[in-house]
């Protein structure tokens, strides 16, 4: 692992400490980008509300709500890209 490679059988795989995960800026979900998003309504990256973007959020002065964590029943008083 010190060389950044892991050998599985006859295959050599590159290994990294960090894996970047794509996030959709339309629905805020993980695993795809806005260009391929199938959701109709825009989801705000600040309040997790629908129908507006982060820059137009009416709750900009309030604490952010991470819609991903909120949906999982976890602490959600942080920006969606904060954890």
MOPAC internal coordinates of N, CA, C and O (Angstrom, degrees):
PM7 1SCF
backbone

  N    0.0000 0     0.00 0     0.00 0    0    0    0
  C    1.4475 1     0.00 0     0.00 0    1    0    0
  C    1.5198 1   112.09 1     0.00 0    2    1    0
  O    1.2310 1   120.01 1   155.75 1    3    2    1
  N    1.3166 1   117.59 1   -24.25 1    3    2    1
  C    1.4526 1   121.08 1   179.51 1    5    3    2
  C    1.5168 1   112.74 1   -62.63 1    6    5    3
  O    1.2310 1   119.87 1   156.38 1    7    6    5
  N    1.3154 1   117.86 1   -23.62 1    7    6    5
  C    1.4604 1   121.80 1  -179.86 1    9    7    6
  C    1.5260 1   112.11 1   -93.40 1   10    9    7
  O    1.2310 1   120.24 1  -179.51 1   11   10    9
  N    1.3287 1   117.16 1     0.49 1   11   10    9
  C    1.4580 1   120.03 1   179.18 1   13   11   10
  C    1.5134 1   113.84 1    80.87 1   14   13   11
  O    1.2310 1   120.04 1  -163.56 1   15   14   13
  N    1.3291 1   117.53 1    16.44 1   15   14   13
  C    1.4599 1   120.98 1   179.80 1   17   15   14
  C    1.5262 1   108.97 1  -131.86 1   18   17   15
  O    1.2310 1   121.51 1   -33.88 1   19   18   17
  N    1.3098 1   114.71 1   146.12 1   19   18   17
  C    1.4532 1   122.12 1   176.73 1   21   19   18
  C    1.5172 1   106.65 1  -127.50 1   22   21   19
  O    1.2310 1   120.82 1   -49.15 1   23   22   21
  N    1.3042 1   116.03 1   130.85 1   23   22   21
  C    1.4618 1   120.51 1  -178.31 1   25   23   22
  C    1.5219 1   109.23 1  -102.22 1   26   25   23
  O    1.2310 1   121.05 1   -58.66 1   27   26   25
  N    1.3252 1   115.61 1   121.34 1   27   26   25
  C    1.4578 1   122.98 1   178.93 1   29   27   26
  C    1.5199 1   106.55 1  -120.99 1   30   29   27
  O    1.2310 1   121.19 1   -71.36 1   31   30   29
  N    1.3272 1   115.33 1   108.64 1   31   30   29
  C    1.4636 1   118.99 1  -174.43 1   33   31   30
  C    1.5137 1   109.12 1    60.84 1   34   33   31
  O    1.2310 1   120.30 1    56.15 1   35   34   33
  N    1.3104 1   117.03 1  -123.85 1   35   34   33
  C    1.4588 1   121.62 1   179.06 1   37   35   34
  C    1.5276 1   112.25 1   -96.42 1   38   37   35
  O    1.2310 1   120.35 1  -178.17 1   39   38   37
  N    1.3113 1   116.94 1     1.83 1   39   38   37
  C    1.4670 1   120.37 1  -177.55 1   41   39   38
  C    1.5244 1   111.32 1   -97.22 1   42   41   39
  O    1.2310 1   120.86 1   -38.48 1   43   42   41
  N    1.3057 1   115.95 1   141.52 1   43   42   41
  C    1.4545 1   123.38 1   175.49 1   45   43   42
  C    1.5235 1   107.79 1  -107.88 1   46   45   43
  O    1.2310 1   120.51 1   -60.00 1   47   46   45
  N    1.3324 1   116.63 1   120.00 1   47   46   45
  C    1.4584 1   121.25 1  -176.78 1   49   47   46
  C    1.5236 1   110.24 1  -114.87 1   50   49   47
  O    1.2310 1   120.95 1   -41.62 1   51   50   49
  N    1.3317 1   115.79 1   138.38 1   51   50   49
  C    1.4542 1   120.64 1   176.90 1   53   51   50
  C    1.5289 1   108.58 1   -76.51 1   54   53   51
  O    1.2310 1   120.11 1   -42.70 1   55   54   53
  N    1.3323 1   117.39 1   137.30 1   55   54   53
  C    1.4621 1   122.85 1  -177.58 1   57   55   54
  C    1.5269 1   108.69 1  -123.26 1   58   57   55
  O    1.2310 1   120.65 1   -44.18 1   59   58   57
  N    1.3337 1   116.36 1   135.82 1   59   58   57
  C    1.4570 1   122.14 1   177.91 1   61   59   58
  C    1.5192 1   109.30 1  -131.54 1   62   61   59
  O    1.2310 1   120.66 1   -24.58 1   63   62   61
  N    1.3314 1   116.35 1   155.42 1   63   62   61
  C    1.4559 1   121.38 1   177.13 1   65   63   62
  C    1.5246 1   111.91 1   -74.55 1   66   65   63
  O    1.2310 1   120.21 1   156.63 1   67   66   65
  N    1.3177 1   117.21 1   -23.37 1   67   66   65
  C    1.4563 1   121.67 1  -175.80 1   69   67   66
  C    1.5198 1   109.25 1  -130.51 1   70   69   67
  O    1.2310 1   120.74 1   -44.14 1   71   70   69
  N    1.3039 1   116.18 1   135.86 1   71   70   69
  C    1.4600 1   121.11 1   176.46 1   73   71   70
  C    1.5235 1   107.16 1  -120.27 1   74   73   71
  O    1.2310 1   120.70 1   -58.00 1   75   74   73
  N    1.3090 1   116.27 1   122.00 1   75   74   73
  C    1.4593 1   120.25 1   177.86 1   77   75   74
  C    1.5218 1   110.37 1   -75.56 1   78   77   75
  O    1.2310 1   120.67 1   -48.82 1   79   78   77
  N    1.3046 1   116.32 1   131.18 1   79   78   77
  C    1.4613 1   121.59 1   179.57 1   81   79   78
  C    1.5234 1   107.66 1  -113.24 1   82   81   79
  O    1.2310 1   120.68 1   -50.97 1   83   82   81
  N    1.3088 1   116.30 1   129.03 1   83   82   81
  C    1.4611 1   119.54 1  -179.24 1   85   83   82
  C    1.5287 1   110.20 1   -72.96 1   86   85   83
  O    1.2310 1   121.37 1   -34.78 1   87   86   85
  N    1.3413 1   114.98 1   145.22 1   87   86   85
  C    1.4591 1   121.32 1   177.73 1   89   87   86
  C    1.5182 1   108.44 1  -129.13 1   90   89   87
  O    1.2310 1   121.00 1   -45.92 1   91   90   89
  N    1.2984 1   115.69 1   134.08 1   91   90   89
  C    1.4574 1   122.15 1  -179.72 1   93   91   90
  C    1.5300 1   109.98 1   -77.76 1   94   93   91
  O    1.2310 1   120.37 1   -52.57 1   95   94   93
  N    1.3268 1   116.89 1   127.43 1   95   94   93
  C    1.4594 1   120.64 1   178.68 1   97   95   94
  C    1.5249 1   112.35 1   -85.22 1   98   97   95
  O    1.2310 1   120.21 1  -177.03 1   99   98   97
  N    1.3167 1   117.19 1     2.97 1   99   98   97
  C    1.4667 1   120.92 1   175.48 1  101   99   98
  C    1.5288 1   110.68 1   -96.55 1  102  101   99
  O    1.2310 1   120.35 1   128.53 1  103  102  101
  N    1.3481 1   116.94 1   -51.47 1  103  102  101
  C    1.4685 1   120.07 1  -178.00 1  105  103  102
  C    1.5285 1   112.76 1  -107.99 1  106  105  103
  O    1.2310 1   119.89 1   174.33 1  107  106  105
  N    1.3308 1   117.82 1    -5.67 1  107  106  105
  C    1.4639 1   125.75 1   178.46 1  109  107  106
  C    1.5279 1   113.58 1    69.92 1  110  109  107
  O    1.2310 1   119.46 1  -170.70 1  111  110  109
  N    1.3244 1   118.64 1     9.30 1  111  110  109
  C    1.4678 1   121.80 1   178.49 1  113  111  110
  C    1.5295 1   110.29 1   -80.37 1  114  113  111
  O    1.2310 1   121.11 1   -17.33 1  115  114  113
  N    1.3091 1   115.48 1   162.67 1  115  114  113
  C    1.4597 1   121.73 1   179.45 1  117  115  114
  C    1.5232 1   110.70 1   -95.73 1  118  117  115
  O    1.2310 1   120.87 1   -27.28 1  119  118  117
  N    1.3224 1   115.93 1   152.72 1  119  118  117
  C    1.4553 1   120.80 1   172.15 1  121  119  118
  C    1.5133 1   116.11 1   100.26 1  122  121  119
  O    1.2310 1   119.76 1   174.31 1  123  122  121
  N    1.3295 1   118.07 1    -5.69 1  123  122  121
  C    1.4621 1   120.56 1   175.68 1  125  123  122
  C    1.5240 1   108.85 1  -151.78 1  126  125  123
  O    1.2310 1   120.53 1    -8.31 1  127  126  125
  N    1.3219 1   116.60 1   171.69 1  127  126  125
  C    1.4581 1   121.14 1   178.46 1  129  127  126
  C    1.5266 1   109.51 1  -115.70 1  130  129  127
  O    1.2310 1   120.66 1   -14.20 1  131  130  129
  N    1.3297 1   116.35 1   165.80 1  131  130  129
  C    1.4690 1   121.88 1  -173.65 1  133  131  130
  C    1.5248 1   113.19 1   -55.64 1  134  133  131
  O    1.2310 1   120.13 1   144.36 1  135  134  133
  N    1.2985 1   117.35 1   -35.64 1  135  134  133
  C    1.4627 1   120.50 1  -178.26 1  137  135  134
  C    1.5312 1   111.89 1   -59.74 1  138  137  135
  O    1.2310 1   120.14 1   150.56 1  139  138  137
  N    1.3326 1   117.35 1   -29.44 1  139  138  137
  C    1.4630 1   121.70 1  -178.53 1  141  139  138
  C    1.5320 1   112.84 1  -107.72 1  142  141  139
  O    1.2310 1   120.33 1  -168.04 1  143  142  141
  N    1.3257 1   116.97 1    11.96 1  143  142  141
  C    1.4652 1   121.54 1  -176.78 1  145  143  142
  C    1.5271 1   110.67 1   -72.45 1  146  145  143
  O    1.2310 1   120.73 1   -41.61 1  147  146  145
  N    1.3344 1   116.22 1   138.39 1  147  146  145
  C    1.4597 1   122.04 1  -179.61 1  149  147  146
  C    1.5284 1   112.34 1  -103.99 1  150  149  147
  O    1.2310 1   120.29 1  -178.77 1  151  150  149
  N    1.3250 1   117.05 1     1.23 1  151  150  149
  C    1.4591 1   121.50 1   179.64 1  153  151  150
  C    1.5274 1   109.05 1   -82.02 1  154  153  151
  O    1.2310 1   120.39 1   -40.48 1  155  154  153
  N    1.3251 1   116.87 1   139.52 1  155  154  153
  C    1.4630 1   120.97 1  -178.36 1  157  155  154
  C    1.5287 1   113.08 1   -80.46 1  158  157  155
  O    1.2310 1   120.14 1   136.13 1  159  158  157
  N    1.3271 1   117.34 1   -43.87 1  159  158  157
  C    1.4642 1   121.33 1  -173.93 1  161  159  158
  C    1.5279 1   111.94 1   -89.23 1  162  161  159
  O    1.2310 1   121.09 1   -40.09 1  163  162  161
  N    1.3184 1   115.52 1   139.91 1  163  162  161
  C    1.4624 1   122.23 1   174.32 1  165  163  162
  C    1.5259 1   108.61 1   -69.85 1  166  165  163
  O    1.2310 1   119.66 1   -42.49 1  167  166  165
  N    1.3356 1   118.25 1   137.51 1  167  166  165
  C    1.4586 1   123.04 1   176.41 1  169  167  166
  C    1.5257 1   107.78 1  -113.24 1  170  169  167
  O    1.2310 1   120.66 1   -50.36 1  171  170  169
  N    1.3111 1   116.34 1   129.64 1  171  170  169
  C    1.4615 1   122.16 1  -177.31 1  173  171  170
  C    1.5281 1   111.00 1   -70.80 1  174  173  171
  O    1.2310 1   120.37 1   -45.01 1  175  174  173
  N    1.3119 1   116.90 1   134.99 1  175  174  173
  C    1.4585 1   122.09 1   178.14 1  177  175  174
  C    1.5156 1   113.24 1   -78.53 1  178  177  175
  O    1.2310 1   119.83 1   174.09 1  179  178  177
  N    1.3388 1   117.93 1    -5.91 1  179  178  177
  C    1.4705 1   120.83 1   179.10 1  181  179  178
  C    1.5270 1   112.04 1  -101.94 1  182  181  179
  O    1.2310 1   120.56 1   127.35 1  183  182  181
  N    1.3347 1   116.53 1   -52.65 1  183  182  181
  C    1.4701 1   119.65 1  -174.51 1  185  183  182
  C    1.5266 1   113.36 1  -106.58 1  186  185  183
  O    1.2310 1   119.99 1   173.65 1  187  186  185
  N    1.3141 1   117.62 1    -6.35 1  187  186  185
  C    1.4703 1   123.96 1  -177.46 1  189  187  186
  C    1.5249 1   112.70 1    67.66 1  190  189  187
  O    1.2310 1   120.42 1  -166.58 1  191  190  189
  N    1.3203 1   116.80 1    13.42 1  191  190  189
  C    1.4582 1   121.11 1   175.56 1  193  191  190
  C    1.5225 1   109.99 1   -77.99 1  194  193  191
  O    1.2310 1   120.37 1   -14.48 1  195  194  193
  N    1.3176 1   116.90 1   165.52 1  195  194  193
  C    1.4618 1   120.37 1  -179.13 1  197  195  194
  C    1.5230 1   110.88 1  -106.72 1  198  197  195
  O    1.2310 1   121.43 1   -22.39 1  199  198  197
  N    1.3215 1   114.87 1   157.61 1  199  198  197
  C    1.4504 1   121.20 1   174.35 1  201  199  198
  C    1.5143 1   115.80 1    92.21 1  202  201  199
  O    1.2310 1   119.49 1  -179.37 1  203  202  201
  N    1.3265 1   118.58 1     0.63 1  203  202  201
  C    1.4633 1   120.46 1   177.50 1  205  203  202
  C    1.5277 1   110.00 1  -150.62 1  206  205  203
  O    1.2310 1   121.24 1   -18.33 1  207  206  205
  N    1.3203 1   115.24 1   161.67 1  207  206  205
  C    1.4588 1   121.67 1   177.77 1  209  207  206
  C    1.5222 1   109.82 1   -94.67 1  210  209  207
  O    1.2310 1   121.07 1   -13.17 1  211  210  209
  N    1.3235 1   115.56 1   166.83 1  211  210  209
  C    1.4595 1   122.32 1  -179.48 1  213  211  210
  C    1.5398 1   111.92 1   -54.90 1  214  213  211
  O    1.2310 1   120.41 1   136.23 1  215  214  213
  N    1.3356 1   116.82 1   -43.77 1  215  214  213
  C    1.4690 1   119.97 1  -176.59 1  217  215  214
  C    1.5270 1   112.85 1   -68.28 1  218  217  215
  O    1.2310 1   119.87 1   162.73 1  219  218  217
  N    1.3366 1   117.85 1   -17.27 1  219  218  217
  C    1.4646 1   122.44 1   179.32 1  221  219  218
  C    1.5315 1   111.99 1  -107.79 1  222  221  219
  O    1.2310 1   120.01 1  -168.64 1  223  222  221
  N    1.3198 1   117.58 1    11.36 1  223  222  221
  C    1.4676 1   122.09 1  -172.87 1  225  223  222
  C    1.5330 1   112.03 1   -63.90 1  226  225  223
  O    1.2310 1   120.04 1   -53.59 1  227  226  225
  N    1.3399 1   117.53 1   126.41 1  227  226  225
  C    1.4635 1   120.30 1   178.10 1  229  227  226
  C    1.5328 1   112.33 1   -73.24 1  230  229  227
  O    1.2310 1   119.79 1   168.84 1  231  230  229
  N    1.3302 1   118.00 1   -11.16 1  231  230  229
  C    1.4669 1   122.26 1  -179.38 1  233  231  230
  C    1.5315 1   111.82 1  -107.45 1  234  233  231
  O    1.2310 1   120.22 1  -153.99 1  235  234  233
  N    1.3318 1   117.18 1    26.01 1  235  234  233
  C    1.4696 1   120.85 1  -177.68 1  237  235  234
  C    1.5203 1   112.83 1   -57.63 1  238  237  235
  O    1.2310 1   120.04 1   149.40 1  239  238  237
  N    1.3292 1   117.54 1   -30.60 1  239  238  237
  C    1.4632 1   121.22 1  -178.13 1  241  239  238
  C    1.5260 1   112.53 1   -82.82 1  242  241  239
  O    1.2310 1   120.06 1   172.36 1  243  242  241
  N    1.3163 1   117.48 1    -7.64 1  243  242  241
  C    1.4657 1   121.82 1   179.22 1  245  243  242
  C    1.5260 1   110.06 1   -95.49 1  246  245  243
  O    1.2310 1   120.73 1   -11.04 1  247  246  245
  N    1.3173 1   116.21 1   168.96 1  247  246  245
  C    1.4698 1   120.88 1   178.65 1  249  247  246
  C    1.5257 1   109.69 1   -64.52 1  250  249  247
  O    1.2310 1   120.06 1   -36.03 1  251  250  249
  N    1.3389 1   117.49 1   143.97 1  251  250  249
  C    1.4632 1   120.15 1   178.52 1  253  251  250
  C    1.5228 1   111.55 1   -69.50 1  254  253  251
  O    1.2310 1   120.90 1   -21.77 1  255  254  253
  N    1.3237 1   115.88 1   158.23 1  255  254  253
  C    1.4614 1   122.00 1   176.19 1  257  255  254
  C    1.5151 1   108.60 1  -129.44 1  258  257  255
  O    1.2310 1   120.31 1   -60.23 1  259  258  257
  N    1.3060 1   117.01 1   119.77 1  259  258  257
  C    1.4599 1   122.05 1   177.47 1  261  259  258
  C    1.5281 1   108.34 1   -81.11 1  262  261  259
  O    1.2310 1   120.72 1   -69.95 1  263  262  261
  N    1.3145 1   116.23 1   110.05 1  263  262  261
  C    1.4610 1   120.75 1  -179.15 1  265  263  262
  C    1.5160 1   113.31 1   -64.55 1  266  265  263
  O    1.2310 1   120.23 1   149.71 1  267  266  265
  N    1.3325 1   117.16 1   -30.29 1  267  266  265
  C    1.4673 1   120.18 1   178.83 1  269  267  266
  C    1.5236 1   110.66 1   -65.89 1  270  269  267
  O    1.2310 1   120.51 1   131.25 1  271  270  269
  N    1.3380 1   116.63 1   -48.75 1  271  270  269
  C    1.4670 1   120.15 1  -179.96 1  273  271  270
  C    1.5262 1   111.69 1   -69.64 1  274  273  271
  O    1.2310 1   120.61 1   142.99 1  275  274  273
  N    1.3239 1   116.44 1   -37.01 1  275  274  273
  C    1.4666 1   120.61 1   179.05 1  277  275  274
  C    1.5253 1   110.27 1   -60.66 1  278  277  275
  O    1.2310 1   120.49 1   137.92 1  279  278  277
  N    1.3200 1   116.68 1   -42.08 1  279  278  277
  C    1.4597 1   121.44 1   178.76 1  281  279  278
  C    1.5190 1   113.56 1   -65.82 1  282  281  279
  O    1.2310 1   120.80 1   154.92 1  283  282  281
  N    1.3402 1   116.08 1   -25.08 1  283  282  281
  C    1.4661 1   120.98 1   179.14 1  285  283  282
  C    1.5246 1   112.44 1   -92.55 1  286  285  283
  O    1.2310 1   120.23 1  -179.90 1  287  286  285
  N    1.3351 1   117.17 1     0.10 1  287  286  285
  C    1.4585 1   120.85 1  -179.81 1  289  287  286
  C    1.5165 1   113.09 1    75.31 1  290  289  287
  O    1.2310 1   120.08 1  -154.83 1  291  290  289
  N    1.3306 1   117.45 1    25.17 1  291  290  289
  C    1.4639 1   121.87 1   179.66 1  293  291  290
  C    1.5216 1   109.39 1  -106.64 1  294  293  291
  O    1.2310 1   120.81 1    -7.98 1  295  294  293
  N    1.3444 1   116.05 1   172.02 1  295  294  293
  C    1.4603 1   120.54 1   176.46 1  297  295  294
  C    1.5275 1   108.66 1   -57.08 1  298  297  295
  O    1.2310 1   120.07 1   -48.95 1  299  298  297
  N    1.3210 1   117.48 1   131.05 1  299  298  297
  C    1.4553 1   120.25 1  -173.76 1  301  299  298
  C    1.5270 1   114.17 1  -127.36 1  302  301  299
  O    1.2310 1   119.39 1  -169.09 1  303  302  301
  N    1.3154 1   118.77 1    10.91 1  303  302  301
  C    1.4650 1   121.13 1  -179.85 1  305  303  302
  C    1.5193 1   111.54 1   -84.70 1  306  305  303
  O    1.2310 1   120.85 1  -120.39 1  307  306  305
  N    1.3186 1   115.99 1    59.61 1  307  306  305
  C    1.4612 1   123.27 1   176.82 1  309  307  306
  C    1.5265 1   108.10 1  -152.91 1  310  309  307
  O    1.2310 1   120.29 1   -19.94 1  311  310  309
  N    1.3281 1   117.05 1   160.06 1  311  310  309
  C    1.4731 1   119.20 1   177.68 1  313  311  310
  C    1.5232 1   111.02 1   -61.66 1  314  313  311
  O    1.2310 1   120.63 1   -28.03 1  315  314  313
  N    1.3045 1   116.41 1   151.97 1  315  314  313
  C    1.4603 1   121.15 1  -177.99 1  317  315  314
  C    1.5262 1   112.02 1   -61.76 1  318  317  315
  O    1.2310 1   120.33 1   152.02 1  319  318  317
  N    1.3184 1   116.98 1   -27.98 1  319  318  317
  C    1.4628 1   119.80 1   179.21 1  321  319  318
  C    1.5230 1   111.77 1   -98.95 1  322  321  319
  O    1.2310 1   119.95 1  -165.17 1  323  322  321
  N    1.3282 1   117.71 1    14.83 1  323  322  321
  C    1.4602 1   121.47 1  -175.37 1  325  323  322
  C    1.5112 1   115.77 1   -85.38 1  326  325  323
  O    1.2310 1   119.40 1   165.56 1  327  326  325
  N    1.3249 1   118.75 1   -14.44 1  327  326  325
  C    1.4690 1   119.94 1  -176.85 1  329  327  326
  C    1.4951 1   111.02 1  -138.76 1  330  329  327
  O    1.2310 1   120.10 1   180.00 1  331  330  329

